[in-house]
Amino acid sequence: MATAVKHPPVKDAANNSVRVEIFDQAYNLRGSDAEYILKLAEYVDAKMRAVSEQTHTVDTSRLAVLAALNIADEYHLLKRNQDSGTVEYLKRANRLADVLDEVLQDKPKAS
C-alpha cells in the first residue's frame, strides 16, 4: 500500500530534529544523527506496510504492534545467532590456547 503523496524528510539542524513520515503519519524526531533516524523511520515504515499487505489490517495501532513484534523477532534471532557464535569463538580460542600451552611446555628450555 504505497502512499500517493510522500513528503520528503525535513532536517532542522538547530535542534537536531528531522521530520519523517511513517505509514502516512508525520513525526518530528530528535537525535544526533539525522541520517540514521531517517533509515530507522524508513525501516519501520516498510515493516508496517509489509504487515498491512499481509494482514489486510487498516488499524494503525494494530499494525504498529505487529510490526514491532516482527522487528523484535528479527532482533532476537540475530542476537541469539551472535551469542552462539561468540560462545563458539571462545571455545575455539580456549582449545587453541591449551594446545599452545602444551607445545610450549614440551619445548626444551634454552640455557
Secondary structure as UniProt FT lines:
FT   STRAND          10..12
FT   TURN            13..16
FT   STRAND          17..22
FT   TURN            23..24
FT   STRAND          25..30
FT   HELIX           34..55
FT   HELIX           60..106
//
